[in-house]
Amino acid sequence: MKTAIVHYWLVGMRGGEKVVEALCELFPDADIFTLVAEPENLSEKIRRHKITTSFLQKIGGKKHYQKMLPLMPFAIESFDLTKYDLVISSEAGPAKAVVTRPDALHICYCHSPMRYIWDLESQYRESAGTLTRAFMSLTGPSLRQWDVTTANRVDTFIANSQYVAKRIQKTYRRDSTVINPPVDLSRFAASDDLDDAYLCAGQITPYKKIEVAVEAFNKMGKRLDIIGSGGSNQLRKMAGPTVRFLGAVDDKEMERKFARCRALVFPGVEDFGIVPLEVMASGRPVIAFARGGATETVVDGVTGLLFQEQTPEALAAAVLKFEAEGVRGTPEDVRAHVAKFGRDVFLSKLRSFFDAEIERAGLPRTAPGS
């Protein structure tokens, strides 16, 4: 059985790439197809596979792939997958649109329908320049139509959360099976030494709503450290004397910050959200907006607190409540809660799912990873 793994782009190791790593473990002989790749930023486990990139790689896609959205349909459909019996697309961009043989089995692990052309288009539009906004207005309708149409190329969908499963149903009118992405619990440990600072972490993009946290902590005069790349100059200028933008940090420093923060502050809406789980795996609680994937991972009052309005006032009130009452769970309780999202659990669920689908499709091999 020839297997292909299709990922939207491979330029770093975030949540989507951790899923690709797991797929590589289940299917060690699979070939990988992606729009653009930076192998030096990938894990050895992924680099061991044959990686084929699209023509976007040759026209500056490594640096400017996010600006090439209108070309992505042409790029993803240019891959020749006719020799593959099983095609697994890892989707948060256009990966599911690959063209397969009529008798091939196409399973899509969907991290999210494309945010920037659906529910978050307005947020991306607001942060873009004048020409980009005009371009988005011109290309948006046709890209949405293409995205819906290409959902019919998928035989079976996997969603990374209940929240994404609802979005798949809303956007594509397709059912899906929920298998949460993995957290590498072995990387994280609790610490007896805590800092005074709260923490925001992850790539700084408009939908993360970091400005809500900045405003809240400016008003409270409490310490907030923000780690992660990105963020506009305007956002950084908002920061008062107790708010620090630390930029991207290496893995060791990130793990230290997770274990020593007072709590993670999570004001955005994530499709699932790996960072809250990584912080909880470090024994620390999470203060999160009560929408999206956080509602499936944070146990209100036990492993963290959920606030109901995406405003600085609501976040500030949650922080003050946390300082007054804390949470019921101990660091050991918080870590134990995360165990059900561990990598071994993920691999077991994924292996069982693929075994059943491969057998149902009548493909020759029925034991992924064997």
C-alpha positions in Angstrom: 0.0 0.0 0.0 1.6 3.3 -1.1 0.9 6.1 1.2 1.2 9.9 0.8 0.9 12.5 3.6 -0.1 16.0 2.4 0.5 19.0 4.7 -0.2 22.6 3.8 3.3 23.9 4.5 6.3 22.6 6.5 8.2 25.7 7.8 8.4 24.9 11.5 7.3 22.5 14.3 3.9 23.6 15.6 0.8 21.6 16.4 0.0 20.6 12.9 3.6 19.4 12.3 3.4 17.3 15.5 0.4 15.5 13.9 2.5 14.9 10.7 5.2 13.5 13.0 2.7 11.0 14.4 1.5 10.1 10.9 5.2 9.5 9.9 5.4 7.1 12.8 2.3 5.2 11.8 3.3 5.1 8.1 7.1 5.0 8.1 7.3 4.5 4.3 5.0 7.4 3.4 6.0 10.2 1.1 5.3 13.8 2.1 3.9 16.5 -0.2 3.7 20.1 0.9 3.4 23.5 -0.8 6.7 24.8 0.7 9.3 23.4 3.2 12.2 24.5 5.3 13.8 21.2 6.2 16.2 22.8 8.6 13.3 23.8 10.8 11.8 20.3 10.9 12.3 17.3 13.1 14.5 14.4 12.1 11.5 12.1 12.1 9.9 14.2 9.3 13.1 14.8 7.4 13.7 11.0 7.0 10.8 10.9 4.6 10.9 12.0 1.0 9.5 15.5 0.8 8.1 16.9 -2.4 7.3 20.7 -2.6 5.2 22.6 -5.1 6.3 25.3 -7.6 5.7 27.9 -4.9 9.0 26.8 -3.4 10.8 28.0 -6.5 9.2 31.4 -6.6 10.0 32.6 -3.1 7.3 30.6 -1.3 9.6 29.8 1.6 9.5 33.4 2.7 6.2 34.6 1.2 3.9 31.6 1.1 1.2 33.4 3.2 0.9 36.0 0.4 0.4 33.3 -2.3 -3.1 32.2 -1.3 -4.6 32.7 -4.7 -1.9 30.4 -6.2 -2.4 27.6 -3.7 -5.2 25.9 -5.5 -3.0 25.5 -8.6 0.0 24.4 -6.5 -1.8 21.8 -4.4 -3.6 20.3 -7.5 -0.3 20.0 -9.4 0.9 17.1 -7.2 0.8 13.8 -9.0 -0.6 11.2 -6.5 -1.7 8.6 -9.0 0.6 5.9 -7.5 -0.8 6.3 -4.0 -3.4 4.0 -2.5 -3.9 6.0 0.7 -3.7 9.8 0.9 -3.7 11.5 4.3 -4.2 15.3 4.1 -3.3 17.4 7.2 -5.5 20.4 6.7 -5.6 23.9 7.9 -5.0 25.3 4.5 -5.6 23.8 1.0 -4.1 20.3 1.6 -7.4 18.4 1.3 -7.8 19.6 -2.3 -5.2 17.2 -3.7 -6.5 15.1 -6.6 -6.3 11.3 -6.0 -7.1 8.2 -8.0 -10.8 7.3 -8.0 -10.1 4.1 -6.0 -7.7 5.7 -3.5 -8.7 6.3 0.1 -8.4 10.0 1.1 -8.6 10.7 4.8 -8.3 14.3 6.0 -7.1 15.2 9.5 -8.6 18.7 9.8 -7.0 21.1 12.2 -9.4 23.8 10.9 -11.2 24.9 7.8 -9.1 27.8 6.4 -9.6 30.6 8.9 -8.5 33.4 6.7 -11.3 32.8 4.1 -14.0 31.9 6.6 -14.8 33.0 10.1 -11.6 35.0 10.7 -11.4 36.7 7.4 -12.6 40.0 8.9 -9.8 39.9 11.5 -7.1 39.2 8.9 -8.6 41.9 6.7 -8.4 44.5 9.5 -4.7 43.9 10.1 -3.8 43.9 6.4 -2.7 46.8 4.2 -5.0 48.6 1.7 -3.9 46.5 -1.3 -4.1 43.2 0.6 -7.6 44.1 1.8 -8.7 44.8 -1.8 -7.1 41.6 -3.0 -8.9 39.6 -0.3 -12.2 41.1 -1.4 -11.6 40.1 -5.0 -10.4 36.6 -4.4 -12.4 35.6 -1.3 -15.6 34.4 -3.0 -13.9 32.2 -5.5 -11.6 30.7 -2.8 -14.5 29.9 -0.6 -16.3 28.2 -3.4 -13.2 26.2 -4.3 -12.7 25.2 -0.6 -16.3 23.9 -0.3 -16.1 22.0 -3.6 -12.8 20.3 -2.8 -14.3 18.9 0.5 -16.0 16.4 -1.8 -12.6 14.9 -2.6 -12.2 13.6 1.0 -13.6 10.2 1.9 -13.4 10.6 5.7 -12.7 13.6 7.9 -11.0 13.6 11.3 -11.5 16.8 13.4 -9.0 17.8 16.0 -11.7 19.0 18.4 -15.5 19.1 18.9 -15.3 22.8 18.0 -13.6 22.0 14.6 -16.1 19.2 14.0 -18.9 21.7 14.2 -17.1 24.0 11.8 -16.5 21.2 9.4 -20.3 20.5 9.5 -21.1 24.1 9.1 -18.7 24.8 6.3 -18.6 21.6 4.3 -21.8 19.8 5.5 -19.7 16.7 6.4 -19.5 14.6 9.5 -16.2 13.9 11.2 -14.6 11.8 13.9 -12.9 13.8 16.7 -9.3 12.7 17.6 -7.5 15.4 19.7 -3.9 16.2 18.6 -1.0 14.9 20.8 0.9 16.6 23.7 4.4 15.3 24.4 4.0 15.1 28.2 7.6 14.0 28.7 8.9 17.4 27.7 7.1 19.2 30.6 7.5 19.1 34.4 6.2 21.1 37.3 8.4 23.5 39.2 8.5 24.5 42.9 9.8 28.0 41.9 7.2 30.3 40.5 7.6 33.8 38.9 5.4 36.7 39.6 4.4 37.0 36.0 1.5 35.7 34.1 2.2 34.4 30.6 0.9 34.6 27.0 2.5 32.2 24.5 2.4 31.3 20.9 2.7 33.0 17.5 1.2 36.4 17.8 -1.6 36.7 15.2 -4.8 38.8 15.1 -7.1 36.0 16.3 -5.0 35.4 19.4 -6.4 38.7 20.8 -3.2 39.5 22.7 -4.3 43.1 22.9 -7.1 42.0 25.3 -4.4 40.7 27.7 -2.2 43.8 27.2 -5.0 46.1 28.1 -6.1 44.1 31.1 -2.6 43.9 32.6 -1.9 47.5 31.9 -5.0 48.4 33.9 -4.2 46.0 36.7 -0.5 46.9 36.8 0.4 43.2 37.0 3.2 41.5 35.3 2.6 39.8 31.9 5.3 38.1 29.8 4.4 37.5 26.1 6.6 35.0 24.3 6.3 34.2 20.6 7.1 35.7 17.2 5.0 38.2 15.3 3.0 41.1 16.6 2.7 44.7 15.2 4.6 47.7 16.4 1.2 49.2 17.4 0.5 46.2 19.7 4.0 46.5 21.3 3.5 50.2 21.9 0.3 49.4 23.8 2.4 47.6 26.5 2.8 49.4 29.8 5.7 49.0 32.2 4.5 45.6 33.6 4.0 44.0 30.1 7.0 42.5 28.3 7.3 41.2 24.8 10.1 38.6 24.9 9.9 37.4 21.3 10.6 33.8 20.3 12.5 31.7 22.8 14.1 28.3 22.5 12.4 25.1 23.7 14.3 25.0 27.1 13.3 28.6 27.9 9.7 28.0 26.9 9.5 25.0 29.1 10.9 26.9 32.0 8.4 29.8 31.5 5.5 27.3 31.3 6.5 25.7 34.6 7.1 28.9 36.5 4.3 31.3 35.3 1.5 32.1 37.7 -0.9 31.1 35.0 -1.3 31.1 31.3 -3.6 33.8 29.9 -5.4 32.7 26.8 -7.8 35.4 25.4 -8.2 34.1 21.9 -10.3 31.4 20.2 -8.3 28.4 19.2 -9.6 25.4 17.2 -8.0 23.2 19.8 -5.0 24.8 21.5 -1.8 22.9 22.3 -0.2 25.6 24.4 -2.8 25.4 27.3 -2.3 21.7 27.5 1.5 22.1 27.5 1.2 24.7 30.4 -1.1 22.3 32.3 1.4 19.5 31.7 3.8 21.8 33.5 1.4 21.9 36.5 0.2 25.5 35.9 -3.4 26.6 35.5 -4.9 28.4 32.5 -7.2 31.5 32.4 -9.0 31.2 29.1 -11.8 32.7 27.1 -14.7 30.3 27.2 -15.0 29.5 23.5 -13.3 27.1 21.1 -10.9 24.3 22.1 -10.2 25.7 25.5 -13.7 24.6 26.7 -12.7 21.0 25.9 -9.4 21.1 27.7 -9.7 23.5 30.6 -11.8 22.3 33.6 -13.3 25.5 35.0 -12.3 25.9 38.6 -10.1 22.9 38.7 -7.3 23.2 36.1 -8.0 26.9 35.3 -10.7 29.5 35.0 -12.9 30.4 32.0 -14.2 33.9 31.4 -17.3 34.6 29.3 -16.6 37.8 27.4 -13.6 38.6 25.2 -12.8 41.9 26.9 -10.0 43.3 29.1 -12.5 43.8 31.9 -13.7 40.2 31.9 -10.1 38.9 31.7 -9.1 41.2 34.6 -12.0 40.0 36.7 -10.9 36.4 36.0 -7.3 37.1 37.1 -8.5 38.8 40.3 -10.8 35.8 41.0 -7.9 33.5 40.4 -5.7 35.4 42.9 -8.5 35.4 45.5 -9.7 31.9 45.2 -7.2 29.9 43.1 -8.2 26.6 41.5 -9.2 23.4 43.2 -6.7 21.2 41.3 -3.1 20.8 42.6 -0.2 20.8 40.1 -0.4 17.0 40.2 -4.1 17.1 39.5 -3.6 19.5 36.6 -0.9 17.3 35.1 -3.0 14.2 35.5 -5.9 15.8 33.6 -3.6 16.3 30.6 -2.6 12.6 30.5 -5.6 11.8 28.3 -4.3 14.1 25.7 -0.9 12.4 25.6 0.9 11.2 22.5 0.4 7.5 23.2 -3.3 8.0 23.6 -3.4 9.9 20.3 -1.4 7.2 18.4 -3.6 4.5 19.7 -6.8 6.2 18.6 -5.3 7.2 15.3 -4.0 3.7 14.6 -7.4 2.1 15.4 -9.2 4.6 13.1 -6.9 4.0 10.2 -7.0 0.2 10.6 -10.8 0.4 10.4 -10.9 2.7 7.4 -8.2 0.8 5.5 -10.0 -2.5 6.1 -13.4 -0.9 5.0 -11.7 0.4 1.8 -10.2 -3.1 1.0 -6.6 -1.8 0.9 -4.0 -4.5 1.2 -2.3 -3.5 4.5 -4.4 -3.2 7.7 -1.8 -2.5 10.3 -0.4 1.0 10.2 3.1 1.2 11.7 3.8 -2.5 11.4 
